[in-house]
Amino acid sequence: MNDRTTPSRLDMLRFLERVQVADLERTRRWIADEERRQVEKQRGIEARPPAPDWLLELGLNRDALPVGVHVGGCHMAGKRVRGIERGEALRWLAGGVVACTHCRPDADLGFLEG
């Protein structure tokens, strides 16, 4: 092989430097992207409306009666829930909708049956 086809040690080191600079720039872009995602996630958390005080667990279809009333954040509430006000929670309980036996919204609301 002659010297024209074989890169010099200096040429190989400069090539390595270009590769490493490109890797460093890519890593910095990844870091900046991750920092943006974390900031957006935190903004989303801060902008989230507060959890409702009371939940109404809905039936399987829109014509079915609600399944139960829960305290907001109850782990036993199903996926089909909507937040309700205190007065509405009391009306549903008075109308015969069952109070969750785990979070006991009836006790928190001061609801006495009968």
Steps between C-alpha positions, in 0.01 A plus 500: 500500500617847431467808718213640285254222591597458863366778723755652731472469873404870511222442243366211708507711817313785328242252372459365855459854628219569247322181603531586869378858445198364309434252784527777759261726305249214469527427872444868579189500277372195686560674832322816380205293372472316833517828695218638281291188562550529876402869498188421293408214733535725805289771334233240430503387861474858625221586253293194590173596665461388861339163558126523571385450858234247395470251216196345339573159350286460192326188371587308185283715275352846515155371596622294797493640850836596651680221680621694802624815666865528606727746674729662243812290448343176626702204375183294459337741254480351153601661173157641422485782755433870496561763762195636679423768756405429861130571443483266203674225697241537775215490246631178343539337842148610597377357168632156587840493333737293713780662699840336453573275799872576479515880496163556677385824332175479697691542826707790362184668368312446826231307311266302721270255323132510570 
